[in-house]
Amino acid sequence: MSKKLARVLAVVLAAALVITLVGCSGDTSTNTTAATTAAATTAAGTTAADTTAATTAADTTAATTAPASADAVHIRWVGAEYGAVDEDAPIKLAVEERFNVDFELIYIESTTYAEQMGLLFASDDVPDAFHARSVTIYNEWVNQEMLAQFTLDQVKEYAPNVYEEIAHWSDKVDFDLWDAVRINGDIYGLPQLNTDGTFAAPIVYRDDWMANVGIEKEPETIAEWTDLFYAFANDDPDGNGTNDTYALSKSGMKPFWGLSGYCDATWSKLPDGTIGYGNVQPEMKEVLAMFAKWYADGVLDPEYITGENTGGYWALSHSFLNGRIGMTSHGSYYHWNYPYYEGNAGGANYQPFVELNPEGSYTIAKQVPKTEDGVGSMPTGLGTTGSQFVMGYQVEDNLDVMAKIFEILDAGVSDYDFYLMVKNGIEGVHWEFDENGVVVQTESWKKESETYDSSLAASSAIGSSNCFCPWQSMINYQRLQKYQYDFANATVANYTGNISIKQLTMPSEAEYITDLNTLISTMTSDIITGVQPVDYFDEAVAQWYAQGGQTLTDEVNEYYGG
């Protein structure tokens, strides 16, 4: 049996199940596996390329409708995320011309991505460039031999700036990011970067409440935070004469797990050199006892289990916005930013906060809570998304295609103007810099884009967003989002972080992880609310190990060398 046939047979059974499910669902979408994507037209019947053709002739990066040359490298490219991209999209044409490539665009609906890719694999119609959108999918596709293996030497040769950027962020987090994509020592994908994940959640507190209860210094130690929390709960910090405030709720508990030396839902090095799951370490018992006391004393919101968000946008802490609690770590730092400049609206939580609390104020703590011995941390990430940029297995033996794919990705790192073009369109036609140095739509493109069904449809029509930027340089992204990252570096960047050692799915997880997570969650809430005594922790931990936790721990230590 040929290796190619073996690959196909490896996914036929799974694909047959997918076909059955798709057939039963009644999905009649025709744009998911088309060999080429039909030109999307606006409601007025014109394409973005039609509109821009006359206005970009003098632009050196403008699109051209000239056909690809005879020696152009053909690449079957799955890049669009939000809609089919026009064949004459100006960004597509500009990239084709610059790199002498001929794109065969394949659009796959995001909600059925894995299933539709499975159908392509089953018919041995594997695209050249696409994404594995989760660690689990990446592992499956490697096992099915659907992905091209490549070496770091090839990355250095074909995409040296991509290689250097990954090395840069590896140094930042003190972790080799290639280890996040290695399987049995081999590499099949580029780790997708999102450096927002390297920042811990912000520790936000009502500094006006703190002043109202007579505390002047920002708390640093757990003793100081405890004093502030009891004042928030008992000393009428909002001045309404009613005992109706609490210190914190569910999201606000995040910074305090780290007082144990470990963090919630992370895997860390233990004193004996092995790797263990944070929630089952003995030191966590003391943190649970503290939370149980706060709950019993009315410091922790009695409704904490339901969380701080009551609906709508997930990052809003309604408990904080409505004056029920005085501290939170809900959302990310950019959900709490103050206006960056005049006319900027501020973060998603800032806006409703000032509306609901016109005389109120909040600030972001400079550091995580620490014990008297200096122990304390919050979960942070590697700055990877869990998604990987990958190539079809056939590219492994077609180095011309591999080199071109890497060359395009590399330009998105080395050439900032190219990066801006593939992200936003043609400068002066689709976008321009405003007086604050921020990329904004041109008035003409803003008006034209309103003729589309949505802003995403307009982006798809010109090929912007992530279609031709499937691996994004975070150095360039942070340059583009300068104000946001200046804010991050001034607030949460110095928090002591704790990165989970385990990054890949272990073999036993599918069998055990759901029950193990339920066991930990139930144990935690039962102890905090007084349903179980604190000593129940020991019994629950023993159950965790007996019901699959030991197997999972052994696998993590074997894989990561604990």
KAFEN-V953911 format. One record per pair of residues at least 6 apart in sequence whose C-alpha atoms are under 6 Angstrom apart, sorted by sequence separation. I is the first residue (numbers start at 1). J is the second residue. D is the distance in Angstrom with one decimal. If there is no record, write none. Layout:
i:I j:J d:D
i:I j:J d:D
This chain:
i:41 j:47 d:5.0
i:56 j:62 d:5.4
i:96 j:102 d:5.9
i:120 j:126 d:5.8
i:132 j:138 d:5.2
i:170 j:176 d:5.0
i:219 j:225 d:5.3
i:257 j:263 d:5.4
i:269 j:275 d:4.5
i:294 j:300 d:5.3
i:319 j:325 d:5.9
i:339 j:345 d:5.6
i:370 j:376 d:4.5
i:433 j:439 d:4.6
i:452 j:458 d:5.8
i:526 j:532 d:5.3
i:527 j:533 d:5.8
i:156 j:163 d:5.8
i:170 j:177 d:5.5
i:268 j:275 d:5.4
i:309 j:316 d:5.9
i:339 j:346 d:4.0
i:369 j:376 d:6.0
i:395 j:402 d:5.9
i:412 j:419 d:4.7
i:432 j:439 d:5.6
i:527 j:534 d:5.6
i:268 j:276 d:5.6
i:309 j:317 d:5.1
i:338 j:346 d:4.8
i:432 j:440 d:5.6
i:267 j:276 d:5.5
i:308 j:317 d:5.0
i:309 j:318 d:5.3
i:337 j:346 d:5.5
i:431 j:440 d:5.5
i:449 j:458 d:5.4
i:267 j:277 d:4.5
i:308 j:318 d:5.7
i:337 j:347 d:4.8
i:431 j:441 d:4.2
i:267 j:278 d:5.8
i:308 j:319 d:5.1
i:336 j:347 d:4.8
i:430 j:441 d:5.7
i:431 j:442 d:4.8
i:233 j:245 d:5.4
i:266 j:278 d:5.6
i:335 j:347 d:4.4
i:430 j:442 d:5.5
i:233 j:246 d:4.5
i:334 j:347 d:5.8
i:335 j:348 d:4.8
i:336 j:349 d:5.4
i:233 j:247 d:5.6
i:335 j:349 d:5.6
i:336 j:350 d:5.4
i:232 j:247 d:5.3
i:263 j:278 d:5.6
i:264 j:279 d:5.8
i:430 j:445 d:5.3
i:262 j:278 d:5.1
i:315 j:331 d:4.6
i:229 j:247 d:4.9
i:84 j:107 d:5.4
i:260 j:283 d:5.0
i:213 j:237 d:5.9
i:260 j:284 d:5.5
i:212 j:237 d:5.6
i:63 j:90 d:4.6
i:74 j:101 d:5.8
i:77 j:104 d:6.0
i:72 j:100 d:4.9
i:73 j:101 d:4.5
i:74 j:102 d:4.7
i:75 j:103 d:5.1
i:76 j:104 d:4.6
i:77 j:105 d:5.1
i:78 j:106 d:5.0
i:209 j:237 d:4.9
i:64 j:93 d:6.0
i:72 j:101 d:4.6
i:73 j:102 d:5.9
i:74 j:103 d:6.0
i:75 j:104 d:6.0
i:77 j:106 d:6.0
i:63 j:93 d:5.2
i:72 j:102 d:5.8
i:63 j:94 d:4.5
i:321 j:353 d:5.3
i:316 j:349 d:5.7
i:68 j:102 d:5.9
i:512 j:548 d:5.6
i:149 j:187 d:5.8
i:49 j:88 d:5.9
i:149 j:188 d:4.6
i:425 j:464 d:5.7
i:49 j:89 d:5.5
i:148 j:188 d:5.9
i:424 j:464 d:5.3
i:49 j:90 d:5.7
i:423 j:464 d:5.1
i:422 j:464 d:5.6
i:423 j:465 d:4.5
i:40 j:86 d:5.4
i:422 j:468 d:5.8
i:39 j:86 d:4.1
i:39 j:87 d:5.5
i:76 j:127 d:5.2
i:78 j:129 d:6.0
i:249 j:300 d:5.8
i:76 j:128 d:5.1
i:77 j:129 d:5.0
i:78 j:130 d:4.9
i:247 j:299 d:5.3
i:248 j:300 d:5.3
i:249 j:301 d:5.1
i:246 j:299 d:5.3
i:250 j:304 d:4.9
i:246 j:301 d:5.6
i:249 j:304 d:4.8
i:250 j:307 d:5.3
i:413 j:473 d:5.4
i:233 j:299 d:5.4
i:36 j:104 d:5.7
i:37 j:105 d:5.9
i:36 j:105 d:5.4
i:32 j:107 d:5.4
i:32 j:108 d:4.1
i:252 j:328 d:4.1
i:32 j:109 d:5.7
i:248 j:325 d:5.2
i:251 j:328 d:5.9
i:252 j:329 d:4.8
i:247 j:325 d:5.0
i:251 j:329 d:5.2
i:245 j:324 d:5.0
i:246 j:325 d:4.7
i:247 j:326 d:5.1
i:248 j:327 d:5.2
i:251 j:330 d:5.1
i:245 j:325 d:5.8
i:247 j:327 d:6.0
i:15 j:118 d:5.6
i:15 j:119 d:5.5
i:12 j:122 d:5.2
i:11 j:122 d:5.6
i:8 j:122 d:5.4
i:259 j:375 d:5.7
i:259 j:376 d:4.5
i:380 j:497 d:5.3
i:258 j:376 d:4.7
i:379 j:497 d:5.6
i:380 j:498 d:5.5
i:381 j:499 d:5.4
i:258 j:377 d:4.6
i:377 j:496 d:4.9
i:378 j:497 d:5.0
i:379 j:498 d:4.8
i:380 j:499 d:5.2
i:206 j:326 d:5.3
i:258 j:378 d:5.8
i:377 j:497 d:5.2
i:378 j:498 d:5.7
i:205 j:326 d:5.6
i:377 j:498 d:6.0
i:205 j:327 d:4.2
i:204 j:327 d:5.6
i:255 j:378 d:5.4
i:204 j:328 d:5.3
i:203 j:329 d:4.9
i:202 j:329 d:5.3
i:368 j:495 d:5.9
i:201 j:329 d:5.7
i:367 j:495 d:5.1
i:201 j:332 d:5.1
i:202 j:333 d:5.3
i:10 j:144 d:5.8
i:7 j:145 d:5.8
i:222 j:369 d:5.7
i:221 j:369 d:5.4
i:222 j:370 d:5.8
i:220 j:369 d:5.4
i:221 j:370 d:4.8
i:222 j:371 d:5.7
i:221 j:371 d:5.6
i:208 j:361 d:5.5
i:207 j:362 d:5.1
i:206 j:362 d:4.3
i:205 j:362 d:5.5
i:205 j:363 d:5.7
i:204 j:363 d:5.8
i:204 j:364 d:4.5
i:203 j:364 d:5.5
i:203 j:365 d:5.4
i:200 j:380 d:5.0
i:199 j:380 d:5.9
i:198 j:380 d:5.3
i:198 j:381 d:4.8
i:197 j:381 d:4.9
i:198 j:382 d:5.8
i:198 j:383 d:4.9
i:197 j:383 d:4.5
i:195 j:383 d:4.2
i:194 j:383 d:4.9
i:193 j:383 d:5.6
i:194 j:384 d:5.2
i:193 j:384 d:4.3
i:194 j:385 d:5.9
i:192 j:384 d:5.4
i:193 j:385 d:6.0
i:192 j:385 d:5.7
i:192 j:387 d:5.7
i:192 j:388 d:5.2
i:191 j:388 d:4.9
i:190 j:388 d:5.4
i:189 j:388 d:5.4
i:190 j:389 d:5.1
i:189 j:389 d:5.3
i:189 j:390 d:4.6
i:268 j:500 d:6.0
i:267 j:500 d:4.8
i:268 j:501 d:5.9
i:266 j:500 d:4.7
i:267 j:501 d:5.4
i:267 j:502 d:5.9
i:292 j:528 d:4.0
i:291 j:528 d:5.8
i:148 j:391 d:5.4
i:147 j:391 d:5.7
i:148 j:392 d:5.3
i:147 j:392 d:4.6
i:148 j:393 d:3.9
i:158 j:403 d:5.5
i:146 j:392 d:6.0
i:147 j:393 d:4.3
i:146 j:393 d:5.1
i:148 j:395 d:6.0
i:159 j:406 d:5.3
i:148 j:396 d:4.8
i:158 j:406 d:5.6
i:159 j:407 d:5.8
i:162 j:410 d:5.6
i:158 j:407 d:6.0
i:161 j:410 d:5.8
i:135 j:386 d:5.5
i:159 j:410 d:5.0
i:134 j:386 d:5.2
i:134 j:387 d:4.8
i:133 j:387 d:4.3
i:132 j:387 d:5.6
i:132 j:388 d:5.2
i:131 j:388 d:5.6
i:131 j:389 d:4.6
i:131 j:390 d:5.5
i:130 j:390 d:5.6
i:280 j:541 d:5.7
i:129 j:391 d:4.6
i:128 j:391 d:5.1
i:128 j:392 d:4.7
i:127 j:392 d:5.7
i:126 j:392 d:5.7
i:275 j:557 d:5.9
i:275 j:562 d:5.3
i:274 j:562 d:4.3
i:199 j:493 d:6.0
i:90 j:462 d:5.6
i:91 j:463 d:5.5
i:89 j:462 d:4.5
i:89 j:463 d:5.7
i:85 j:460 d:4.9
i:86 j:461 d:5.4
i:85 j:461 d:5.3
i:83 j:460 d:5.5
i:85 j:463 d:5.6
i:80 j:467 d:4.2
i:79 j:467 d:4.1
i:43 j:451 d:5.8
i:43 j:452 d:5.9
i:42 j:452 d:5.3
i:48 j:462 d:5.9
